[in-house]
């Protein structure tokens, strides 16, 4: 039995840019005809083609993919890549210029805040209105009504016209309705960014629950962490075309790194004019072994090889661990372990051993810097990325994915309050 619920075949969407050419009077048409006859073959400058004036934009071009039942698919890409256009076509808000789509099941969409709501109606009335748009009868909506209100946390405002809602309130109610009225396919655009952090996490959890119930979710977001935590698969769009498909981790890494999925090492291929400079930085041990993978149960080591052309007093070496957004997680120096940096000319090597089991299954980056306080940075290796894969039960105890940048095993104890 084929479990494909979304089939997209060679979809393209063209938009015309600029305003349409205005209607002309009979007199204007006759004048233009005479001018064309008189100046035929000459560059008179009197005519400009409609295409040159307005132009065309292909928001999507020859896009094809299949989505299976129960998949949560993250659709990512830069602004203007065609993500929202794709979801609007799937929601049948707009028609494709070419190609076809096949959908099996009822589609619920949250593409813009309050899509499908009537501003003059109350929240209560709009819940029934949106249910009717999804093809549900009054009994089905009534059965879910209390859950929708509780999830949206808008009990006090349910009888208020939605035109008086803030954008956050709009989004709360819209998502609650779209997720609770049992669509077989749920389409969610970046609108989750409107809500506060706690409600965003609530929405992500609900989408995971929807998927585990056998329904399908397509989720457009610029938040790569949410895509990696929530989605099983990913689609990367670039200039209206599919640039990559695969697991959510693979696709987000390709997006973040411009096509490079991981880097296990860096080697200098040209000489440096600096007095102190790195020659090699890599994952491994003193025998130059490069590990193929970094896992959540590893205690990876990073080796930094460097050279001093001349005496460098007060030389410092620092190691920075960065998250996927480039924010520093922590900084470590050899002095932390009581090691003094060399200052005489020569070739040297330092190895840092990271603590075991601090990583979560997500991308990280490292930066190494050679510097002298009174002079500044002499050399650095920046943005050397690696991907951590899940191999133990640390995150499996929390199937939704563990929040945070690193994983720390803390010691817990139950306290007997009866004593």
Secondary structure in CASP SS format (residue, H / E / C, confidence):
PFRMAT SS
TARGET T0000
AUTHOR 0000-0000-0000
METHOD secondary structure of the structure
MODEL  1
X C 1.00
X C 1.00
X C 1.00
X E 1.00
X E 1.00
X E 1.00
X E 1.00
X E 1.00
X E 1.00
X E 1.00
X E 1.00
X E 1.00
X E 1.00
X E 1.00
X E 1.00
X E 1.00
X C 1.00
X C 1.00
X C 1.00
X C 1.00
X C 1.00
X C 1.00
X C 1.00
X C 1.00
X C 1.00
X H 1.00
X H 1.00
X H 1.00
X H 1.00
X H 1.00
X H 1.00
X H 1.00
X H 1.00
X H 1.00
X H 1.00
X H 1.00
X H 1.00
X H 1.00
X C 1.00
X C 1.00
X C 1.00
X C 1.00
X C 1.00
X C 1.00
X C 1.00
X C 1.00
X C 1.00
X C 1.00
X C 1.00
X H 1.00
X H 1.00
X H 1.00
X H 1.00
X H 1.00
X C 1.00
X E 1.00
X E 1.00
X E 1.00
X E 1.00
X E 1.00
X E 1.00
X E 1.00
X E 1.00
X E 1.00
X E 1.00
X E 1.00
X E 1.00
X E 1.00
X C 1.00
X C 1.00
X C 1.00
X E 1.00
X E 1.00
X E 1.00
X E 1.00
X E 1.00
X C 1.00
X C 1.00
X C 1.00
X C 1.00
X C 1.00
X C 1.00
X H 1.00
X H 1.00
X H 1.00
X H 1.00
X H 1.00
X H 1.00
X H 1.00
X H 1.00
X C 1.00
X C 1.00
X C 1.00
X C 1.00
X C 1.00
X C 1.00
X C 1.00
X E 1.00
X E 1.00
X E 1.00
X E 1.00
X E 1.00
X E 1.00
X C 1.00
X C 1.00
X C 1.00
X E 1.00
X E 1.00
X E 1.00
X E 1.00
X C 1.00
X C 1.00
X C 1.00
X C 1.00
X C 1.00
X C 1.00
X C 1.00
X C 1.00
X C 1.00
X C 1.00
X C 1.00
X E 1.00
X H 1.00
X H 1.00
X H 1.00
X H 1.00
X H 1.00
X H 1.00
X H 1.00
X H 1.00
X H 1.00
X H 1.00
X H 1.00
X C 1.00
X C 1.00
X C 1.00
X C 1.00
X H 1.00
X H 1.00
X H 1.00
X H 1.00
X H 1.00
X H 1.00
X H 1.00
X H 1.00
X H 1.00
X H 1.00
X H 1.00
X H 1.00
X H 1.00
X H 1.00
X H 1.00
X C 1.00
X C 1.00
X H 1.00
X H 1.00
X H 1.00
X C 1.00
X C 1.00
X C 1.00
X E 1.00
X H 1.00
X H 1.00
X H 1.00
X C 1.00
X C 1.00
X H 1.00
X H 1.00
X H 1.00
X H 1.00
X H 1.00
X H 1.00
X H 1.00
X H 1.00
X H 1.00
X H 1.00
X H 1.00
X H 1.00
X H 1.00
X H 1.00
X C 1.00
X C 1.00
X C 1.00
X C 1.00
X E 1.00
X E 1.00
X E 1.00
X E 1.00
X C 1.00
X H 1.00
X H 1.00
X H 1.00
X H 1.00
X H 1.00
X C 1.00
X C 1.00
X H 1.00
X H 1.00
X H 1.00
X H 1.00
X H 1.00
X H 1.00
X H 1.00
X H 1.00
X H 1.00
X H 1.00
X H 1.00
X H 1.00
X H 1.00
X H 1.00
X H 1.00
X H 1.00
X C 1.00
X C 1.00
X C 1.00
X E 1.00
X E 1.00
X E 1.00
X E 1.00
X E 1.00
X C 1.00
X C 1.00
X C 1.00
X H 1.00
X H 1.00
X H 1.00
X H 1.00
X H 1.00
X H 1.00
X H 1.00
X C 1.00
X C 1.00
X E 1.00
X E 1.00
X E 1.00
X E 1.00
X E 1.00
X E 1.00
X C 1.00
X C 1.00
X E 1.00
X E 1.00
X E 1.00
X E 1.00
X E 1.00
X E 1.00
X E 1.00
X H 1.00
X H 1.00
X H 1.00
X H 1.00
X H 1.00
X H 1.00
X H 1.00
X H 1.00
X H 1.00
X H 1.00
X C 1.00
X C 1.00
X C 1.00
X C 1.00
X C 1.00
X C 1.00
X C 1.00
X E 1.00
X E 1.00
X E 1.00
X C 1.00
X C 1.00
X C 1.00
X C 1.00
X C 1.00
X C 1.00
X C 1.00
X C 1.00
X E 1.00
X E 1.00
X E 1.00
X E 1.00
X E 1.00
X E 1.00
X E 1.00
X E 1.00
X C 1.00
X C 1.00
X C 1.00
X C 1.00
X C 1.00
X C 1.00
X C 1.00
X C 1.00
X C 1.00
X C 1.00
X E 1.00
X E 1.00
X C 1.00
X C 1.00
X C 1.00
X C 1.00
X C 1.00
X E 1.00
X E 1.00
X E 1.00
X E 1.00
X E 1.00
X E 1.00
X E 1.00
X E 1.00
X C 1.00
X C 1.00
X C 1.00
X C 1.00
X C 1.00
X C 1.00
X E 1.00
X E 1.00
X E 1.00
X E 1.00
X E 1.00
X E 1.00
X E 1.00
X E 1.00
X C 1.00
X C 1.00
X C 1.00
X C 1.00
X C 1.00
X E 1.00
X E 1.00
X E 1.00
X E 1.00
X E 1.00
X E 1.00
X H 1.00
X H 1.00
X H 1.00
X H 1.00
X C 1.00
X C 1.00
X C 1.00
X C 1.00
X C 1.00
X C 1.00
X C 1.00
X C 1.00
X E 1.00
X E 1.00
X E 1.00
X E 1.00
X E 1.00
X E 1.00
X E 1.00
X E 1.00
X C 1.00
X C 1.00
X C 1.00
X C 1.00
X C 1.00
X E 1.00
X C 1.00
X C 1.00
X C 1.00
X E 1.00
X E 1.00
X E 1.00
X E 1.00
X E 1.00
X E 1.00
X E 1.00
X E 1.00
X E 1.00
X E 1.00
X C 1.00
X C 1.00
X C 1.00
X E 1.00
X E 1.00
X E 1.00
X E 1.00
X E 1.00
X E 1.00
X E 1.00
X E 1.00
X E 1.00
X E 1.00
X E 1.00
X E 1.00
X E 1.00
X E 1.00
X C 1.00
X C 1.00
X C 1.00
X C 1.00
X C 1.00
X C 1.00
X C 1.00
X C 1.00
X C 1.00
X C 1.00
X C 1.00
X C 1.00
X C 1.00
X C 1.00
X C 1.00
X C 1.00
X E 1.00
X C 1.00
X C 1.00
X C 1.00
X C 1.00
X C 1.00
X C 1.00
X C 1.00
X C 1.00
X C 1.00
X C 1.00
X C 1.00
X C 1.00
X C 1.00
END
